[in-house]
Structure formats: structure tokens, C-alpha cells
């Protein structure tokens, strides 16, 4: 695992948690959906980081 993926993963977790807290403290529907969109985007990006890690391992295994 590269340091770049680790840093992006930690930042993505922070953004996802911020999105959840933002959505939970929102007073209108727009803010609620923005918070949920941040969280869902963070989850999808985290899955992308995980997929990239396993793709790299598989690529190195087949050399």
C-alpha cells in the first residue's frame, strides 16, 4: 500500500464523517442532501481506492 493511498483514505474518511455531521445538523433539505452526497461520494471513492490496491497487487502477481 502506497503512502498516497493511505493519505487519500484518511482524508476521505474525514470528508465522509464531515458529510454525516453536516447532514445531521442541517436545518433544510438542501443541506441534508449535500451532507449525504459528501458521505456517499466518500464511500464510493474509498471503494475506488480499495479496488486500485487489489488491481495493483494482481498486476504485480502476474508479471
C-alpha positions in Angstrom: 0.0 0.0 0.0 1.4 3.3 -1.0 1.6 6.4 1.2 -0.6 8.3 -1.3 -3.5 5.8 -0.9 -3.2 5.9 2.9 -3.3 9.7 2.9 -6.2 9.8 0.5 -8.0 7.2 2.6 -7.7 9.2 5.8 -8.8 12.4 4.1 -11.7 10.5 2.6 -12.8 9.2 6.0 -12.6 12.8 7.3 -14.8 14.1 4.4 -17.3 11.3 4.9 -17.7 11.9 8.6 -17.9 15.7 8.0 -20.7 15.0 5.5 -22.6 12.9 8.0 -22.3 15.5 10.7 -23.3 18.2 8.3 -26.4 16.3 7.2 -27.3 15.6 10.8 -27.2 19.2 11.8 -28.9 20.6 8.7 -32.0 22.7 9.0 -33.2 22.4 5.4 -33.4 19.7 2.8 -30.7 21.1 0.6 -28.0 21.0 3.3 -29.2 17.5 4.3 -28.7 16.2 0.7 -25.3 18.0 0.3 -24.1 16.2 3.5 -25.4 12.8 2.3 -23.8 13.4 -1.1 -20.5 14.1 0.5 -20.8 10.9 2.5 -21.8 8.8 -0.5 -19.0 10.3 -2.6 -16.5 9.5 0.1 -17.8 5.9 0.3 -17.5 5.5 -3.5 -14.1 7.0 -3.5 -13.0 4.6 -0.7 -14.2 1.6 -2.8 -12.2 3.0 -5.7 -9.1 3.2 -3.6 -9.6 -0.4 -2.4 -10.2 -1.6 -6.0 -7.0 0.1 -7.1 -5.0 -1.5 -4.4 -6.1 -5.0 -5.4 -5.7 -4.3 -9.1 -2.1 -3.3 -8.4 -1.5 -6.4 -6.4 -2.9 -8.6 -9.2 -0.8 -6.8 -11.8 2.4 -7.4 -9.8 1.4 -11.0 -9.3 1.0 -11.7 -13.0 4.4 -10.2 -14.0 
